[in-house]
Amino acid sequence: MFGIAVNKLKKLSANEKIRERIYQEEKDRMDRVSALAKSKRDGIEKGKIEDATAMKTEGIKDDVIARVTGLSIDEIKKL
């Protein structure tokens, strides 16, 4: 079974067009994964800023907001 897979892989690897397509498909997949990860990070950051803004509105001290959200005091002061 393993030998069949190795032979098939050798045949596929020998064809430049197939190699290029496989490479491009993998690159596209990695780009999508990267974009999703960035979107997740951006969403988390946006949530922290929204939470900090709400806490400031409620009169909570900046140092407490910083501890809760993980934002810096400078970031909080800019809100």
PDB file of N, CA, C and O in Angstrom:
ATOM      1  N   MET A   1       0.834  -1.197   0.000  1.00  0.00           N
ATOM      2  CA  MET A   1       0.000   0.000   0.000  1.00  0.00           C
ATOM      3  C   MET A   1       0.872   1.253   0.000  1.00  0.00           C
ATOM      4  O   MET A   1       0.639   2.183  -0.772  1.00  0.00           O
ATOM      5  N   PHE A   2       1.887   1.266   0.881  1.00  0.00           N
ATOM      6  CA  PHE A   2       2.774   2.429   0.960  1.00  0.00           C
ATOM      7  C   PHE A   2       3.519   2.623  -0.352  1.00  0.00           C
ATOM      8  O   PHE A   2       3.700   3.756  -0.800  1.00  0.00           O
ATOM      9  N   GLY A   3       3.949   1.545  -0.965  1.00  0.00           N
ATOM     10  CA  GLY A   3       4.674   1.619  -2.236  1.00  0.00           C
ATOM     11  C   GLY A   3       3.845   2.249  -3.332  1.00  0.00           C
ATOM     12  O   GLY A   3       4.366   3.010  -4.147  1.00  0.00           O
ATOM     13  N   ILE A   4       2.550   1.938  -3.362  1.00  0.00           N
ATOM     14  CA  ILE A   4       1.650   2.514  -4.370  1.00  0.00           C
ATOM     15  C   ILE A   4       1.565   4.029  -4.181  1.00  0.00           C
ATOM     16  O   ILE A   4       1.593   4.793  -5.146  1.00  0.00           O
ATOM     17  N   ALA A   5       1.462   4.440  -2.929  1.00  0.00           N
ATOM     18  CA  ALA A   5       1.371   5.870  -2.639  1.00  0.00           C
ATOM     19  C   ALA A   5       2.650   6.588  -3.037  1.00  0.00           C
ATOM     20  O   ALA A   5       2.600   7.692  -3.579  1.00  0.00           O
ATOM     21  N   VAL A   6       3.789   5.975  -2.773  1.00  0.00           N
ATOM     22  CA  VAL A   6       5.074   6.583  -3.130  1.00  0.00           C
ATOM     23  C   VAL A   6       5.192   6.712  -4.640  1.00  0.00           C
ATOM     24  O   VAL A   6       5.629   7.748  -5.142  1.00  0.00           O
ATOM     25  N   ASN A   7       4.810   5.677  -5.364  1.00  0.00           N
ATOM     26  CA  ASN A   7       4.872   5.728  -6.828  1.00  0.00           C
ATOM     27  C   ASN A   7       3.961   6.814  -7.386  1.00  0.00           C
ATOM     28  O   ASN A   7       4.337   7.537  -8.309  1.00  0.00           O
ATOM     29  N   LYS A   8       2.771   6.923  -6.827  1.00  0.00           N
ATOM     30  CA  LYS A   8       1.829   7.948  -7.286  1.00  0.00           C
ATOM     31  C   LYS A   8       2.389   9.341  -7.010  1.00  0.00           C
ATOM     32  O   LYS A   8       2.287  10.241  -7.844  1.00  0.00           O
ATOM     33  N   LEU A   9       2.977   9.504  -5.839  1.00  0.00           N
ATOM     34  CA  LEU A   9       3.566  10.794  -5.486  1.00  0.00           C
ATOM     35  C   LEU A   9       4.711  11.152  -6.434  1.00  0.00           C
ATOM     36  O   LEU A   9       4.843  12.307  -6.840  1.00  0.00           O
ATOM     37  N   LYS A  10       5.521  10.184  -6.780  1.00  0.00           N
ATOM     38  CA  LYS A  10       6.628  10.432  -7.716  1.00  0.00           C
ATOM     39  C   LYS A  10       6.095  10.888  -9.068  1.00  0.00           C
ATOM     40  O   LYS A  10       6.630  11.819  -9.670  1.00  0.00           O
ATOM     41  N   LYS A  11       5.031  10.226  -9.548  1.00  0.00           N
ATOM     42  CA  LYS A  11       4.452  10.611 -10.842  1.00  0.00           C
ATOM     43  C   LYS A  11       3.895  12.026 -10.786  1.00  0.00           C
ATOM     44  O   LYS A  11       4.089  12.819 -11.707  1.00  0.00           O
ATOM     45  N   LEU A  12       3.196  12.335  -9.689  1.00  0.00           N
ATOM     46  CA  LEU A  12       2.625  13.676  -9.556  1.00  0.00           C
ATOM     47  C   LEU A  12       3.719  14.729  -9.448  1.00  0.00           C
ATOM     48  O   LEU A  12       3.616  15.802 -10.042  1.00  0.00           O
ATOM     49  N   SER A  13       4.751  14.426  -8.700  1.00  0.00           N
ATOM     50  CA  SER A  13       5.841  15.378  -8.501  1.00  0.00           C
ATOM     51  C   SER A  13       6.603  15.627  -9.791  1.00  0.00           C
ATOM     52  O   SER A  13       7.199  16.690  -9.963  1.00  0.00           O
ATOM     53  N   ALA A  14       6.591  14.674 -10.687  1.00  0.00           N
ATOM     54  CA  ALA A  14       7.315  14.816 -11.941  1.00  0.00           C
ATOM     55  C   ALA A  14       6.638  15.801 -12.880  1.00  0.00           C
ATOM     56  O   ALA A  14       7.288  16.338 -13.777  1.00  0.00           O
ATOM     57  N   ASN A  15       5.391  16.043 -12.701  1.00  0.00           N
ATOM     58  CA  ASN A  15       4.654  16.925 -13.592  1.00  0.00           C
ATOM     59  C   ASN A  15       4.678  18.352 -13.029  1.00  0.00           C
ATOM     60  O   ASN A  15       4.077  18.626 -11.990  1.00  0.00           O
ATOM     61  N   GLU A  16       5.368  19.245 -13.715  1.00  0.00           N
ATOM     62  CA  GLU A  16       5.544  20.623 -13.248  1.00  0.00           C
ATOM     63  C   GLU A  16       4.218  21.353 -13.028  1.00  0.00           C
ATOM     64  O   GLU A  16       4.063  22.070 -12.039  1.00  0.00           O
ATOM     65  N   LYS A  17       3.274  21.179 -13.931  1.00  0.00           N
ATOM     66  CA  LYS A  17       1.984  21.867 -13.790  1.00  0.00           C
ATOM     67  C   LYS A  17       1.251  21.406 -12.537  1.00  0.00           C
ATOM     68  O   LYS A  17       0.654  22.211 -11.823  1.00  0.00           O
ATOM     69  N   ILE A  18       1.302  20.113 -12.280  1.00  0.00           N
ATOM     70  CA  ILE A  18       0.632  19.589 -11.085  1.00  0.00           C
ATOM     71  C   ILE A  18       1.326  20.114  -9.835  1.00  0.00           C
ATOM     72  O   ILE A  18       0.664  20.492  -8.868  1.00  0.00           O
ATOM     73  N   ARG A  19       2.662  20.138  -9.852  1.00  0.00           N
ATOM     74  CA  ARG A  19       3.401  20.668  -8.695  1.00  0.00           C
ATOM     75  C   ARG A  19       3.025  22.119  -8.441  1.00  0.00           C
ATOM     76  O   ARG A  19       2.796  22.518  -7.299  1.00  0.00           O
ATOM     77  N   GLU A  20       2.963  22.902  -9.502  1.00  0.00           N
ATOM     78  CA  GLU A  20       2.603  24.315  -9.359  1.00  0.00           C
ATOM     79  C   GLU A  20       1.192  24.474  -8.804  1.00  0.00           C
ATOM     80  O   GLU A  20       0.949  25.320  -7.944  1.00  0.00           O
ATOM     81  N   ARG A  21       0.263  23.658  -9.300  1.00  0.00           N
ATOM     82  CA  ARG A  21      -1.115  23.745  -8.808  1.00  0.00           C
ATOM     83  C   ARG A  21      -1.200  23.364  -7.335  1.00  0.00           C
ATOM     84  O   ARG A  21      -1.879  24.031  -6.555  1.00  0.00           O
ATOM     85  N   ILE A  22      -0.515  22.299  -6.959  1.00  0.00           N
ATOM     86  CA  ILE A  22      -0.517  21.871  -5.564  1.00  0.00           C
ATOM     87  C   ILE A  22       0.097  22.956  -4.676  1.00  0.00           C
ATOM     88  O   ILE A  22      -0.415  23.251  -3.596  1.00  0.00           O
ATOM     89  N   TYR A  23       1.203  23.545  -5.147  1.00  0.00           N
ATOM     90  CA  TYR A  23       1.841  24.616  -4.397  1.00  0.00           C
ATOM     91  C   TYR A  23       0.878  25.786  -4.214  1.00  0.00           C
ATOM     92  O   TYR A  23       0.741  26.310  -3.109  1.00  0.00           O
ATOM     93  N   GLN A  24       0.210  26.199  -5.295  1.00  0.00           N
ATOM     94  CA  GLN A  24      -0.714  27.334  -5.235  1.00  0.00           C
ATOM     95  C   GLN A  24      -1.900  27.036  -4.323  1.00  0.00           C
ATOM     96  O   GLN A  24      -2.340  27.906  -3.572  1.00  0.00           O
ATOM     97  N   GLU A  25      -2.415  25.816  -4.386  1.00  0.00           N
ATOM     98  CA  GLU A  25      -3.535  25.438  -3.514  1.00  0.00           C
ATOM     99  C   GLU A  25      -3.120  25.502  -2.049  1.00  0.00           C
ATOM    100  O   GLU A  25      -3.882  25.971  -1.203  1.00  0.00           O
ATOM    101  N   GLU A  26      -1.919  25.033  -1.752  1.00  0.00           N
ATOM    102  CA  GLU A  26      -1.433  25.076  -0.367  1.00  0.00           C
ATOM    103  C   GLU A  26      -1.201  26.520   0.074  1.00  0.00           C
ATOM    104  O   GLU A  26      -1.519  26.883   1.206  1.00  0.00           O
ATOM    105  N   LYS A  27      -0.649  27.338  -0.814  1.00  0.00           N
ATOM    106  CA  LYS A  27      -0.447  28.749  -0.494  1.00  0.00           C
ATOM    107  C   LYS A  27      -1.783  29.438  -0.242  1.00  0.00           C
ATOM    108  O   LYS A  27      -1.911  30.207   0.711  1.00  0.00           O
ATOM    109  N   ASP A  28      -2.765  29.175  -1.074  1.00  0.00           N
ATOM    110  CA  ASP A  28      -4.099  29.758  -0.897  1.00  0.00           C
ATOM    111  C   ASP A  28      -4.707  29.336   0.433  1.00  0.00           C
ATOM    112  O   ASP A  28      -5.313  30.146   1.135  1.00  0.00           O
ATOM    113  N   ARG A  29      -4.539  28.063   0.773  1.00  0.00           N
ATOM    114  CA  ARG A  29      -5.071  27.550   2.042  1.00  0.00           C
ATOM    115  C   ARG A  29      -4.403  28.266   3.217  1.00  0.00           C
ATOM    116  O   ARG A  29      -5.073  28.675   4.164  1.00  0.00           O
ATOM    117  N   MET A  30      -3.083  28.415   3.148  1.00  0.00           N
ATOM    118  CA  MET A  30      -2.362  29.084   4.228  1.00  0.00           C
ATOM    119  C   MET A  30      -2.754  30.563   4.320  1.00  0.00           C
ATOM    120  O   MET A  30      -2.832  31.116   5.417  1.00  0.00           O
ATOM    121  N   ASP A  31      -2.999  31.200   3.176  1.00  0.00           N
ATOM    122  CA  ASP A  31      -3.450  32.595   3.182  1.00  0.00           C
ATOM    123  C   ASP A  31      -4.813  32.720   3.873  1.00  0.00           C
ATOM    124  O   ASP A  31      -5.042  33.658   4.635  1.00  0.00           O
ATOM    125  N   ARG A  32      -5.709  31.774   3.602  1.00  0.00           N
ATOM    126  CA  ARG A  32      -7.030  31.801   4.245  1.00  0.00           C
ATOM    127  C   ARG A  32      -6.898  31.601   5.751  1.00  0.00           C
ATOM    128  O   ARG A  32      -7.563  32.283   6.531  1.00  0.00           O
ATOM    129  N   VAL A  33      -6.046  30.673   6.155  1.00  0.00           N
ATOM    130  CA  VAL A  33      -5.832  30.424   7.586  1.00  0.00           C
ATOM    131  C   VAL A  33      -5.276  31.675   8.255  1.00  0.00           C
ATOM    132  O   VAL A  33      -5.710  32.054   9.343  1.00  0.00           O
ATOM    133  N   SER A  34      -4.319  32.309   7.599  1.00  0.00           N
ATOM    134  CA  SER A  34      -3.714  33.524   8.129  1.00  0.00           C
ATOM    135  C   SER A  34      -4.746  34.655   8.244  1.00  0.00           C
ATOM    136  O   SER A  34      -4.771  35.376   9.241  1.00  0.00           O
ATOM    137  N   ALA A  35      -5.583  34.804   7.238  1.00  0.00           N
ATOM    138  CA  ALA A  35      -6.619  35.850   7.254  1.00  0.00           C
ATOM    139  C   ALA A  35      -7.621  35.606   8.379  1.00  0.00           C
ATOM    140  O   ALA A  35      -8.058  36.545   9.043  1.00  0.00           O
ATOM    141  N   LEU A  36      -7.979  34.349   8.589  1.00  0.00           N
ATOM    142  CA  LEU A  36      -8.906  34.022   9.680  1.00  0.00           C
ATOM    143  C   LEU A  36      -8.284  34.334  11.037  1.00  0.00           C
ATOM    144  O   LEU A  36      -8.956  34.867  11.920  1.00  0.00           O
ATOM    145  N   ALA A  37      -7.011  34.006  11.207  1.00  0.00           N
ATOM    146  CA  ALA A  37      -6.328  34.280  12.470  1.00  0.00           C
ATOM    147  C   ALA A  37      -6.265  35.779  12.731  1.00  0.00           C
ATOM    148  O   ALA A  37      -6.477  36.226  13.859  1.00  0.00           O
ATOM    149  N   LYS A  38      -5.973  36.560  11.684  1.00  0.00           N
ATOM    150  CA  LYS A  38      -5.921  38.017  11.841  1.00  0.00           C
ATOM    151  C   LYS A  38      -7.296  38.566  12.204  1.00  0.00           C
ATOM    152  O   LYS A  38      -7.412  39.443  13.061  1.00  0.00           O
ATOM    153  N   SER A  39      -8.327  38.057  11.560  1.00  0.00           N
ATOM    154  CA  SER A  39      -9.689  38.509  11.874  1.00  0.00           C
ATOM    155  C   SER A  39     -10.028  38.221  13.328  1.00  0.00           C
ATOM    156  O   SER A  39     -10.654  39.038  14.004  1.00  0.00           O
ATOM    157  N   LYS A  40      -9.615  37.065  13.797  1.00  0.00           N
ATOM    158  CA  LYS A  40      -9.880  36.693  15.195  1.00  0.00           C
ATOM    159  C   LYS A  40      -9.156  37.653  16.140  1.00  0.00           C
ATOM    160  O   LYS A  40      -9.746  38.144  17.103  1.00  0.00           O
ATOM    161  N   ARG A  41      -7.869  37.921  15.863  1.00  0.00           N
ATOM    162  CA  ARG A  41      -7.105  38.855  16.712  1.00  0.00           C
ATOM    163  C   ARG A  41      -7.736  40.238  16.698  1.00  0.00           C
ATOM    164  O   ARG A  41      -7.865  40.878  17.742  1.00  0.00           O
ATOM    165  N   ASP A  42      -8.131  40.703  15.507  1.00  0.00           N
ATOM    166  CA  ASP A  42      -8.751  42.029  15.388  1.00  0.00           C
ATOM    167  C   ASP A  42     -10.058  42.092  16.179  1.00  0.00           C
ATOM    168  O   ASP A  42     -10.348  43.094  16.833  1.00  0.00           O
ATOM    169  N   GLY A  43     -10.836  41.024  16.115  1.00  0.00           N
ATOM    170  CA  GLY A  43     -12.100  40.984  16.847  1.00  0.00           C
ATOM    171  C   GLY A  43     -11.897  41.022  18.346  1.00  0.00           C
ATOM    172  O   GLY A  43     -12.636  41.693  19.065  1.00  0.00           O
ATOM    173  N   ILE A  44     -10.898  40.303  18.811  1.00  0.00           N
ATOM    174  CA  ILE A  44     -10.594  40.298  20.248  1.00  0.00           C
ATOM    175  C   ILE A  44     -10.169  41.689  20.686  1.00  0.00           C
ATOM    176  O   ILE A  44     -10.616  42.180  21.723  1.00  0.00           O
ATOM    177  N   GLU A  45      -9.306  42.329  19.900  1.00  0.00           N
ATOM    178  CA  GLU A  45      -8.841  43.678  20.237  1.00  0.00           C
ATOM    179  C   GLU A  45     -10.014  44.661  20.249  1.00  0.00           C
ATOM    180  O   GLU A  45     -10.111  45.502  21.143  1.00  0.00           O
ATOM    181  N   LYS A  46     -10.892  44.555  19.268  1.00  0.00           N
ATOM    182  CA  LYS A  46     -12.064  45.436  19.212  1.00  0.00           C
ATOM    183  C   LYS A  46     -12.935  45.236  20.451  1.00  0.00           C
ATOM    184  O   LYS A  46     -13.449  46.202  21.015  1.00  0.00           O
ATOM    185  N   GLY A  47     -13.098  43.996  20.868  1.00  0.00           N
ATOM    186  CA  GLY A  47     -13.883  43.698  22.066  1.00  0.00           C
ATOM    187  C   GLY A  47     -13.274  44.313  23.321  1.00  0.00           C
ATOM    188  O   GLY A  47     -13.989  44.824  24.183  1.00  0.00           O
ATOM    189  N   LYS A  48     -11.947  44.260  23.415  1.00  0.00           N
ATOM    190  CA  LYS A  48     -11.271  44.863  24.571  1.00  0.00           C
ATOM    191  C   LYS A  48     -11.509  46.368  24.606  1.00  0.00           C
ATOM    192  O   LYS A  48     -11.765  46.945  25.663  1.00  0.00           O
ATOM    193  N   ILE A  49     -11.423  46.993  23.437  1.00  0.00           N
ATOM    194  CA  ILE A  49     -11.622  48.447  23.359  1.00  0.00           C
ATOM    195  C   ILE A  49     -13.063  48.805  23.710  1.00  0.00           C
ATOM    196  O   ILE A  49     -13.305  49.781  24.420  1.00  0.00           O
ATOM    197  N   GLU A  50     -14.016  48.024  23.220  1.00  0.00           N
ATOM    198  CA  GLU A  50     -15.426  48.278  23.554  1.00  0.00           C
ATOM    199  C   GLU A  50     -15.662  48.106  25.046  1.00  0.00           C
ATOM    200  O   GLU A  50     -16.366  48.907  25.661  1.00  0.00           O
ATOM    201  N   ASP A  51     -15.078  47.067  25.631  1.00  0.00           N
ATOM    202  CA  ASP A  51     -15.228  46.846  27.079  1.00  0.00           C
ATOM    203  C   ASP A  51     -14.608  47.991  27.870  1.00  0.00           C
ATOM    204  O   ASP A  51     -15.200  48.482  28.831  1.00  0.00           O
ATOM    205  N   ALA A  52     -13.415  48.414  27.464  1.00  0.00           N
ATOM    206  CA  ALA A  52     -12.730  49.502  28.166  1.00  0.00           C
ATOM    207  C   ALA A  52     -13.529  50.800  28.075  1.00  0.00           C
ATOM    208  O   ALA A  52     -13.632  51.546  29.048  1.00  0.00           O
ATOM    209  N   THR A  53     -14.089  51.058  26.902  1.00  0.00           N
ATOM    210  CA  THR A  53     -14.898  52.264  26.719  1.00  0.00           C
ATOM    211  C   THR A  53     -16.116  52.237  27.638  1.00  0.00           C
ATOM    212  O   THR A  53     -16.456  53.242  28.263  1.00  0.00           O
ATOM    213  N   ALA A  54     -16.759  51.092  27.714  1.00  0.00           N
ATOM    214  CA  ALA A  54     -17.931  50.958  28.594  1.00  0.00           C
ATOM    215  C   ALA A  54     -17.531  51.141  30.055  1.00  0.00           C
ATOM    216  O   ALA A  54     -18.252  51.781  30.821  1.00  0.00           O
ATOM    217  N   MET A  55     -16.395  50.588  30.440  1.00  0.00           N
ATOM    218  CA  MET A  55     -15.943  50.740  31.835  1.00  0.00           C
ATOM    219  C   MET A  55     -15.606  52.189  32.156  1.00  0.00           C
ATOM    220  O   MET A  55     -15.910  52.673  33.246  1.00  0.00           O
ATOM    221  N   LYS A  56     -14.972  52.890  31.200  1.00  0.00           N
ATOM    222  CA  LYS A  56     -14.680  54.314  31.417  1.00  0.00           C
ATOM    223  C   LYS A  56     -15.971  55.101  31.608  1.00  0.00           C
ATOM    224  O   LYS A  56     -16.057  55.984  32.461  1.00  0.00           O
ATOM    225  N   THR A  57     -16.973  54.765  30.797  1.00  0.00           N
ATOM    226  CA  THR A  57     -18.276  55.434  30.900  1.00  0.00           C
ATOM    227  C   THR A  57     -18.888  55.234  32.281  1.00  0.00           C
ATOM    228  O   THR A  57     -19.585  56.108  32.797  1.00  0.00           O
ATOM    229  N   GLU A  58     -18.620  54.073  32.869  1.00  0.00           N
ATOM    230  CA  GLU A  58     -19.147  53.759  34.210  1.00  0.00           C
ATOM    231  C   GLU A  58     -18.277  54.334  35.322  1.00  0.00           C
ATOM    232  O   GLU A  58     -18.592  54.176  36.501  1.00  0.00           O
ATOM    233  N   GLY A  59     -17.179  55.003  34.952  1.00  0.00           N
ATOM    234  CA  GLY A  59     -16.327  55.655  35.952  1.00  0.00           C
ATOM    235  C   GLY A  59     -15.291  54.745  36.585  1.00  0.00           C
ATOM    236  O   GLY A  59     -14.732  55.087  37.628  1.00  0.00           O
ATOM    237  N   ILE A  60     -15.028  53.629  35.999  1.00  0.00           N
ATOM    238  CA  ILE A  60     -14.017  52.718  36.546  1.00  0.00           C
ATOM    239  C   ILE A  60     -12.635  53.290  36.248  1.00  0.00           C
ATOM    240  O   ILE A  60     -12.390  53.819  35.164  1.00  0.00           O
ATOM    241  N   LYS A  61     -11.731  53.176  37.229  1.00  0.00           N
ATOM    242  CA  LYS A  61     -10.388  53.747  37.105  1.00  0.00           C
ATOM    243  C   LYS A  61      -9.599  53.051  35.999  1.00  0.00           C
ATOM    244  O   LYS A  61      -9.778  51.866  35.716  1.00  0.00           O
ATOM    245  N   ASP A  62      -8.712  53.849  35.385  1.00  0.00           N
ATOM    246  CA  ASP A  62      -7.913  53.342  34.264  1.00  0.00           C
ATOM    247  C   ASP A  62      -7.054  52.137  34.630  1.00  0.00           C
ATOM    248  O   ASP A  62      -6.909  51.217  33.825  1.00  0.00           O
ATOM    249  N   ASP A  63      -6.479  52.129  35.840  1.00  0.00           N
ATOM    250  CA  ASP A  63      -5.623  51.006  36.224  1.00  0.00           C
ATOM    251  C   ASP A  63      -6.418  49.710  36.352  1.00  0.00           C
ATOM    252  O   ASP A  63      -5.904  48.632  36.054  1.00  0.00           O
ATOM    253  N   VAL A  64      -7.653  49.814  36.787  1.00  0.00           N
ATOM    254  CA  VAL A  64      -8.517  48.632  36.882  1.00  0.00           C
ATOM    255  C   VAL A  64      -8.879  48.154  35.466  1.00  0.00           C
ATOM    256  O   VAL A  64      -8.848  46.957  35.179  1.00  0.00           O
ATOM    257  N   ILE A  65      -9.216  49.093  34.602  1.00  0.00           N
ATOM    258  CA  ILE A  65      -9.547  48.745  33.213  1.00  0.00           C
ATOM    259  C   ILE A  65      -8.357  48.054  32.553  1.00  0.00           C
ATOM    260  O   ILE A  65      -8.527  47.074  31.827  1.00  0.00           O
ATOM    261  N   ALA A  66      -7.163  48.563  32.804  1.00  0.00           N
ATOM    262  CA  ALA A  66      -5.957  47.968  32.232  1.00  0.00           C
ATOM    263  C   ALA A  66      -5.780  46.529  32.706  1.00  0.00           C
ATOM    264  O   ALA A  66      -5.469  45.644  31.909  1.00  0.00           O
ATOM    265  N   ARG A  67      -5.975  46.297  33.986  1.00  0.00           N
ATOM    266  CA  ARG A  67      -5.844  44.930  34.521  1.00  0.00           C
ATOM    267  C   ARG A  67      -6.879  43.992  33.924  1.00  0.00           C
ATOM    268  O   ARG A  67      -6.566  42.843  33.610  1.00  0.00           O
ATOM    269  N   VAL A  68      -8.097  44.464  33.766  1.00  0.00           N
ATOM    270  CA  VAL A  68      -9.191  43.615  33.276  1.00  0.00           C
ATOM    271  C   VAL A  68      -9.060  43.334  31.776  1.00  0.00           C
ATOM    272  O   VAL A  68      -9.266  42.205  31.333  1.00  0.00           O
ATOM    273  N   THR A  69      -8.719  44.356  31.004  1.00  0.00           N
ATOM    274  CA  THR A  69      -8.714  44.206  29.539  1.00  0.00           C
ATOM    275  C   THR A  69      -7.363  43.813  28.956  1.00  0.00           C
ATOM    276  O   THR A  69      -7.295  43.253  27.862  1.00  0.00           O
ATOM    277  N   GLY A  70      -6.284  44.106  29.685  1.00  0.00           N
ATOM    278  CA  GLY A  70      -4.960  43.870  29.136  1.00  0.00           C
ATOM    279  C   GLY A  70      -4.460  45.014  28.269  1.00  0.00           C
ATOM    280  O   GLY A  70      -3.364  44.940  27.713  1.00  0.00           O
ATOM    281  N   LEU A  71      -5.259  46.075  28.148  1.00  0.00           N
ATOM    282  CA  LEU A  71      -4.836  47.252  27.402  1.00  0.00           C
ATOM    283  C   LEU A  71      -3.885  48.077  28.268  1.00  0.00           C
ATOM    284  O   LEU A  71      -3.935  48.003  29.495  1.00  0.00           O
ATOM    285  N   SER A  72      -3.022  48.861  27.626  1.00  0.00           N
ATOM    286  CA  SER A  72      -2.123  49.732  28.393  1.00  0.00           C
ATOM    287  C   SER A  72      -2.890  50.970  28.869  1.00  0.00           C
ATOM    288  O   SER A  72      -3.941  51.324  28.334  1.00  0.00           O
ATOM    289  N   ILE A  73      -2.331  51.603  29.878  1.00  0.00           N
ATOM    290  CA  ILE A  73      -2.928  52.835  30.391  1.00  0.00           C
ATOM    291  C   ILE A  73      -2.986  53.885  29.278  1.00  0.00           C
ATOM    292  O   ILE A  73      -3.974  54.609  29.157  1.00  0.00           O
ATOM    293  N   ASP A  74      -1.931  53.967  28.469  1.00  0.00           N
ATOM    294  CA  ASP A  74      -1.922  54.930  27.357  1.00  0.00           C
ATOM    295  C   ASP A  74      -3.066  54.652  26.374  1.00  0.00           C
ATOM    296  O   ASP A  74      -3.725  55.581  25.907  1.00  0.00           O
ATOM    297  N   GLU A  75      -3.297  53.378  26.064  1.00  0.00           N
ATOM    298  CA  GLU A  75      -4.392  53.028  25.154  1.00  0.00           C
ATOM    299  C   GLU A  75      -5.737  53.439  25.749  1.00  0.00           C
ATOM    300  O   GLU A  75      -6.620  53.925  25.042  1.00  0.00           O
ATOM    301  N   ILE A  76      -5.877  53.239  27.040  1.00  0.00           N
ATOM    302  CA  ILE A  76      -7.143  53.567  27.724  1.00  0.00           C
ATOM    303  C   ILE A  76      -7.351  55.074  27.770  1.00  0.00           C
ATOM    304  O   ILE A  76      -8.470  55.550  27.578  1.00  0.00           O
ATOM    305  N   LYS A  77      -6.304  55.817  28.017  1.00  0.00           N
ATOM    306  CA  LYS A  77      -6.424  57.280  28.074  1.00  0.00           C
ATOM    307  C   LYS A  77      -6.862  57.863  26.723  1.00  0.00           C
ATOM    308  O   LYS A  77      -7.513  58.907  26.682  1.00  0.00           O
ATOM    309  N   LYS A  78      -6.508  57.197  25.627  1.00  0.00           N
ATOM    310  CA  LYS A  78      -6.866  57.669  24.293  1.00  0.00           C
ATOM    311  C   LYS A  78      -8.346  57.423  23.952  1.00  0.00           C
ATOM    312  O   LYS A  78      -8.862  57.969  22.977  1.00  0.00           O
ATOM    313  N   LEU A  79      -9.011  56.607  24.752  1.00  0.00           N
ATOM    314  CA  LEU A  79     -10.429  56.292  24.466  1.00  0.00           C
ATOM    315  C   LEU A  79     -11.331  57.448  24.844  1.00  0.00           C
ATOM    316  O   LEU A  79     -12.547  57.363  24.674  1.00  0.00           O
TER     317      LEU A  79
END
